[in-house]
Amino acid sequence: MTSVSFTIIHQDKATKARVGEIHTPHGVVQTPQFFPVGTQASVKALTPRDLRDMGAQLVLANTYHLHLRPGEDIIDEFGGVAEFMGWHGPTMTDSGGFQVFSLGVNLEHGMVKFLKEEEAVHEKEAKPRLNKISEEGVLFQSHLDGSSHMLSPESSIAIQEKIGADLIVGFDDLESPLYDYDKTRESLELTERWLTRSLAAQTRTDQLLYGVTHGGKFEDLRLQSAKFVDEHFQAVALGGAHASKQNLYEVVDWTTSHISLEKPRHLLGIGDIDDIFEGVERGVDTFDCVTPTRLGRMGVFFVHGPTGTKENRWRQDITKADYTHSHEPLDATCSCMVCKTYTRGYIHHLFRAHELEGYTLVSYHNIAFLMNLMKEIREAIQDDRFTLLKKDWMGV
């Protein structure tokens, strides 16, 4: 029995949206919630104090990267990742499965990423894969120094146990959106065997282990995966490849319809505003994505109101010359520290001058924007007006 628990506080009357709490050894996470990503035990350009000030409740770290540097033994020596990074709050680690995808089929197929803005697979020049998948696990070449490493269900769990996150994820094989049905089924069956081994490898009782659902764009495979994970795990992470945004929403529908209501559901690698609304409506509790800080380092900021709509993805680009003389905040509706203190004109100057503070300010605003959105969503669900809030933001 894990010491991490999930409680549903209120169920929306019109949708599958619900408000809940995940109780962990490092604190309580209110759901629905977005998790900032701290790939290397650091949310890029921000400090743990920044995250606490803006209302962040959990940070997701990367198993693959932390295994390679500084190594799980060093993190364990410091008392776990929350203490190592000075965050001291709840944390989550992924399984390393996405890096398997990135070093393998992603390179081989020449894909930038599945599920991009244009809802299609983007292709680039194909390169030789840097991993080899077998029944045992994945033999991969480090992107740091070229050294060889084996990542298996057993080692993934052992690494995550030493990293010490409150929420951890079973080892999985991430299928390509270009796979046909038979290849996708083969990948799913491998994931199921790896998840079974992940469960058997777990020794700590103070970490909640999520099973990962897969099956690509195929409904029957998604249902098979949902039923398997629901049977064996106390928490569900929705993963795998999607052919389009619409297919993502179908996958969430298929999956949440076949897993137990009392189990927390996490949607891996998703952080766009429209996807958050669609996911919450379908019963997803938590999300994670690098989008807010990645966009922040590019000068792209989130905005609501007249200038932020579904059509422009609630985004503006501070590097544009139009903002040179602007005395307005990034978002007039936002109460974050950045919007209360700085003007668009000043932040525009920082980016034109290549000052690092610019990355920090826009990244701070972007995560704070999502924290405020998640709070607004929770309050709307509590008051049974989630549908109205979604219409206000999405226009539908």
N, C-alpha and C positions, 0 to 999 in steps of 0.2 A: 504494500500500500504506500503510495507516494505521499509526501508531506505537502505537495502542491495540490490545490483543489480549485474547482470552478463552480461558481454559483450563479444561476440565472435570477436576476432581480425583477425584471419586468419584460414581458413579451408584448410587442406591438400588436394591436388588434387587427390591423389591415394587411400586414406583411409578415415575413419570417424574421424581421429585425428584432433584436433583443438586447437588453442591457444586462451586463453581468460583472462579476469580479473574479479575477484569478489571484488566489492567495499563494504567495511564494515565501520561502525563507528570507528573502530580501525585501519584502513589501507586497503591497496589493496593486494589481493592475486593473483599472476600470475599463470595461469593454462596452461598445466597440472602441478599438484603439489602433493607432498607427505606431509602429516601432521604427525609430531612426536606426540606420545601419552604421555600426562602427566596425568596419571590416577588420582592421588591425588593432582592435581595442581602442579605437579612436574614431569619433564622428568627425569627418574631415572639416577643418577650419573652426571647430567648436570645442569648448571645454565641458566637462561634466557639470560645472556650475551653470553654464549657459543652458544646458539641457534641463536642469532642475528649474531654473528661473522661468522657462517657457512652458513648463508643465509636462515634459516628457516623463513617461513612467517605466519604460523598459528600453534597453539598447540591445540590438542583435549584432553578434560578432561572427566572424567567419572561421570555421574550423580549419579549412585548408590553409589559409594564410597564417593563422596563429600557430599551426603545427610546424610550418616551415620557419617561422620567425615570430617570436623568440623561442618557440617550443613550449609544449604543454607542461613540461616539468618545471620550467621557470615560472610560468603563470601559477602553477600549483604551489610553488614555494612562497608566492606572495599571498596565498589564501584564496585564489580564484580570480576570475577575470574582473568581477565587480570591484574587488579591492585593488587589484593590479592597476586598473585605470582610474582609480579614485572616484568611481561612480557610486559604489556602495548600494545600488538599487537593483531591481530585478534585471536579469539578462537572459538572452536566448542565443543558442548557436545552431547553425545549420549543419547538415551532415557532411558536406564536401561534395555532394552529388552534382551540384551545379558546376563546380570546377572540373569535375569529370567530363561533363558536357562541353565546357569551354575548351578544354585541352584535347578533346577527342572529336566527336562528330561535328561540333561547331566549326572547328578548323577545317575538317575534311569536306564539309558541305559548303564552306565559304560563307557562313551566315554571320551577320552582325548581331542579330538578336531576333527571336521570334516575338510576335505581338508588338511591333513598333507602331508609331502613330498612324501610319497609313494602313494598318491592319493587314499586313502581309509580311512574308519572309523577305528580308533584304539580303541580297547576296553580294559577296565580295570575292576576291581571288582566293581560291581554295589552297590550303596549305597542308603539309603532312601532319597527322595527328601526333600528339605528344603523350599519348597513353595507350595502354593495351588492356582491354577488358577481358576477364576470365571469370569462371565460376567463383574463384577465390576472392576476387575483388578487382582493383584497378592498379596496375603498375604505371606510374606516371613520372614524367621528367619535370623537376622543379623549374619554374620560370625564373628563379633567382640565380641558381648556379648550375643548372643542368643535371644535378644529382638525381638518382633514381629512388623512388619511394613506393611502397605498397600501401594502399588504402583499402581496407576491407570493412565489412560490417562490424567485426570485433574491434579493429583498431579505431574506427570512427567513434564508436561508443566509448572506448577507453580514453581517447583524446578528449572527447567532450566531458567525460567525468572528471578528468584532471583540470580542464579549463574551468569547470565548476558552474556553468550556467544553470539557471533554475528550470528553463525549458530547453529540451534538446530534441534532435530529429534523427529518426532512423535512416540508415544508409540506403540510397536509392540509385537507380539507373535512369537518368533523364533522357527520355526519348526525343528524337528529332521531329519537328513538325513536317518534315519531308518523308518520314517513314510511311510505308503502306500499312495495311491492316495487319498482315502477318508479322512484319518486323516490329510493329508497335506491340502486338501481343507477346512476342518473344521478349521484348524489353520489360513489359509488365510482369511477366512470369519470373524474370530474373529479379526484379524489384521485390516481389513477394517473398522469394527465397531469402534475399538479403535482409528484408524487414524481419522475417522470422528469426534470423541469426542475430540481428540487432537486439531484439527483445530478449533473447537468451543471454546475450552478452552483458546486459545491464546489471550492475551490482549495487549502485547507490539507490536509496529509497527517497532521497530528497530532491530528485529531479523528475519532471514530467516528460515522458518520452512520447513524441508525436510520430504516428505512422503517416507515411506519405502516399497520397492517391495519385495514380497515373492512368494512362490509357489513351493519350493523345486526343484526337477529335472524335473518337468512336464511342458512341453511347453505351453499347453493351460492355465494352472493356472498362469504361468509367464506372459503370454500375458494379461490375465484378470487383474492381479495385476498392470502391467505397465499402462494399459489404465485407471484404477481407480486412480492411483496416479497422472498420467498426467492430468486427468480431474480436480482434486481437489487441487493440490499443485503446487507451483512455483519452486520447487527444488526436485530432485529425489535422494534418497539413495538406492543403490542396496544392498539388504541384503538377509537373508535366508540361508538355507543349500544347499550344492552342493555335488554331489556324487563323483566328481573327478575334477581334473584341467580342463579336456576337457569339462566337464559339466559346470564348472564355465564360460568358454569362450562362450559356447552355451547360457547360461543364459544372459550374457552381450549382446550378439548379439540379442537375442529375445527381451530384454528389450529396448535397445537403438533404435531399429527399430520401436518402438511403443510409444515413448515419443517425445515431441516437441523439435526441435533442439535448441531453444533459452534457454532452461532450464539447469542449472548446474547439472551434474551427479556425485555422490560420491559413490565409491565402498568401502563398510564398511569392515574393518578388513583385508585388503589385502595389502601386502607390499613386496612380493618377486619380484625380478627383472624381471623374465620372465612374471609374472602376470601383472606387471606395463606396459610392452611393449604391451602385448596382450590387456589389458584394454584400453590403450590410442588409439591403432589402431581401437578399436571398439567404440570410442567416449566418454570414461570416462574422466572426468576432474580432479578429486581429489581422493586420497587414504589415508588411515591411517592404522597403524599397530604397535604393540609393538616389532616386530621382530628385528629391528636394535639395540635397547637397550637391549633386552633380550639376543640376541646373544652376544652382547658386554660384558655382565656380565659373559658369559661363555668362553670368550676369542676367539670367532669366529669373524673374520673380513672379510669384503668384499674386493674383489680384481678384477681388470680387466686385460686385456692383456693376455700374454701366460699362466699364472698360474690361471687365472680366466675364466671359461667357463660355458656353460649351464650344462655340465656334472657334475661339482662339485658345481653348483649353485652359482658360483662366491664367494666361501667361502674358507677360510683357518683357521686352528686352531692354535693360537699362543702358546698354552700350550704344543705343541709337541716339543720333544727334538731337532728336526732338526733346530730349530730357536735359539738355545743357543748361537751360535757364529755369527749369522747373523747381518751384519752391514747395511742391506737394510731397507728402510722404509716399513710400512705395504703394501703400494701399490705405486710403482714407478710412476704411472700415476696420482696419486692424489696430489692435491695442498693444502690439508687441513693443519691446524696447526700441527697436530700430525705427519703427514707424512713428513713435512718439518723439524721437530724438533727431533723426536725420532727414534730409531732403533728397529727392530724386537727383537734383542737380549735383549735390555733393557726391553721392554714390556713383553717379555717372562719371564724375571726375576721377574717382578712385580707380575705376576700371580702365579709363583712358590712360591713366598714369601707371597702370599695372601695380597698384598698391594692394598688398595682401589683405588689408582691412576690408576691401570691397568684397572679397570672397566670404569673409566671416559675416559681414552684415547681411548679405543677400541669403546666405545659407541659414543664418539665424532666423530671418523673417520667414523663409519658406517652411522650415520645420514648425515654427510657432504658428504659422498660418494653418498647417494641418492639425496641430494640437488643438487650436481653437475650433476648427471644423469638427473634430471628433467630439469635443465637449458639446458643441451645438447639436450634433447628431444624437448623443446620449440623452440630452435634455428633451429633444423632440420625441424620441422613442418613449421616454418616461411619460410624456404628456399625450401619447397616441396621436402625434401630428407629424410623424416622419414623412409621410407621403407629401404633405404640404411643404415641408422643408426641401425635400428632393425637387419638387416642382419649382420652388423659388430659385434653386441653384441650376437645375438642368433645363428648366423651361418646358418640362413634360411631366 
